[in-house]
Amino acid sequence: MSDTSLENQHQSIKQQLETFAYQYYVLDEPSVPDAEYDRLMQALIEIERKRPDLKTADSPTQKVGGAVLSKFESVAHEIPMLSLDNGFEDDDLKAFEQRIHDRLNISEPIEFACEPKLDGLAVSIMYENGILIRAATRGDGQTGENITENVKTIANVPLRLLGDNLPQRMEVRGEVFMPKHGFETLNQTQKDNGAKTFANPRNAAAGSLRQLDSKITASRPLRLYAYSVGVVEGGEIEAADTHSKRLMALAKMGLPLCKETDTVVGAQACVDYFNKIGRLRDQLSYDIDGVVFKVNNLALQGRLGFVSKAPRWALAQKFPAQEELTVLNDVEFQVGRTGAITPVARLQPVFVGGVTVSNATLHNQDEINRLGVMIGDTVIIRRAGDVIPQVVSVVLEKRPAEAHHIVFPEHCPVCESHVEKIDSEAVARCTGGLVCSAQRKEAIKHFASRKALDIDGLGDKLVEQMVEQGLILNPADLFHLDLARLCSLDRFGDKSAVNLLRALDTAKNTTLAKFLYSLGIREVGEATARNLALHFLTLENVVAADKESLIEVQDVGEIVANHIYEFMREPANIEIIEKLVASGVKWPKIEIAPADQQPFAGKTIVLTGTLSQMGRSEAKAKLQELGAKVSSSVSAKTDLLVAGEKAGSKLSKATELGIEIWDEQALVDFLKTRD
Ligand code: IVH
């Protein structure tokens, strides 16, 4: 191929890759399949192999990494990288605004730029005439480390800025972080490879960014959000007179920004924004540890200046810590519905993530080995949002001399049956089956739970009491309870008994999906139960299904198929199923509309926000029955967004993309027309 045509081809592929990467990583709007992106990248690498002179600093091939350093050079920051003052209470925000008023001698409410405080690492990225030429860590604020090769591999960092009127020099400052999902996947891969796992996304981001081999960094799911600038010389951005205009200018040049930023006026509005982000926190795809408030007007920022290492014009309002130190006092072993034995850490109570935590799951023996934890150890506990508290790691330096090993029981702590551990599985199980009262209790609790038969008033404590007193052995016995027997229970009056009997009667009207779910077959969750019901249509068909036909069900693999098959071959289980049906448990016949009568056939629908009338899984099931594909992310391919209360970024994105939007009521009304 002639030199000029190779150059033209290089130029064209380069531009396509830049556009695709921008659409995918910055705008969150994928336009081509991953395979197409990979194919173009390979073509570009091939051209550059033939013509190394085309391998410029801004070539997308730099994203795959390659350079291996022996050490990081240091970089002096032209403008120091400062830290932030912290606030913890609403009053700290009010005092912050008051200090600004006093210092500037003004009384008008102040406009603040508000941004989630990203939990990653601060970086400085220098662009000259639009090309990324250097990137550095914050270091001590004066001098950082040169991590150019690594930053270049970060998927959403542009190697070349977009647009005209670019600054001659511009230093972008922002946070490099690892999204939660990427962190989970990375840790799983590390575990599978017998490599060290990371305690949290921040540590994983730090470990990934400080790699001498940039190929390793390239393989890690890092992202950048820009939040300010350092040096700026020339270009449109130089004229910006507020922080938010600077951010907009950065976005125009192709830099990724956090989508939750806003501007508000006055301290009270800051408090409201802080609370709003607090509620959103768990749904965000990345970790944050607070909110940063910055005086928006740059002239005012200039007048306020700095005190020691932090600007007077900014405040980091922190959420309560999600990680704390405490002591592991003991380990108890709990027996679950399927006999799985779970070690539970009994902790010195500690206030973390906004609540007092005294228990945490240790999952299984593998996890205990991985943590290397002993009784008496000081451990780091993490509790994020509604997530169950986790033991993150052990502080070995604090291990006392009397610390001792955790011994897994060989016999079930409840029924004394033998404990079985299959090599390919992480969990140990009690082999007692329905002999084990712990398993029985859990099976009945599951049967009565909201997503199963939803027996109102049958709480966990009541189930435990009924099993302990021999009133019931299995779920089928529930429907043979009578007033006299119920009234024999501790603190259980006539009225409660009548209510429970009525609730049991109501619960008999269910759906096949819920019934299948309620049986508590291993690894058959709500979604699988629904798929089974839709596939087989009747209970008899599910009971009689062979493994081959079970595998045909959506999302059912060999293992799950085996669990279902084995369950249905167990006479004791069939007896319970038959008794339940004989007691009057029933469901409406499933009628599947032919494809051409399914109103949502071929449509992709996204659910977001809180659906208060029906709940998300129910809405999903109903939409699927009507032919819809229910997806979790909004893209150009989305046909309809159903937005419940407190819908956030998905709603804004769908609005931007001009996607049809329904509120919950519209969906409820529509479904009524289908009944
Ligand atoms: S502004 C002078 N904005 O917080 C302004 N920082 O405690 C300095 N951080 O080192 C930074 N999100 O790593 C700013 N939206 C945000 C931020 C943010 C996270 C981090 C940053 C900085 C640390 C200061």
Boltz pocket constraint, residues with backbone or C-beta under 6 A from the ligand:
constraints:
  - pocket:
      binder: B
      contacts: [[A, 82], [A, 83], [A, 84], [A, 115], [A, 116], [A, 117], [A, 118], [A, 119], [A, 120], [A, 121], [A, 122], [A, 138], [A, 174], [A, 175], [A, 227], [A, 228], [A, 292], [A, 311], [A, 314], [A, 316]]
      max_distance: 6.0
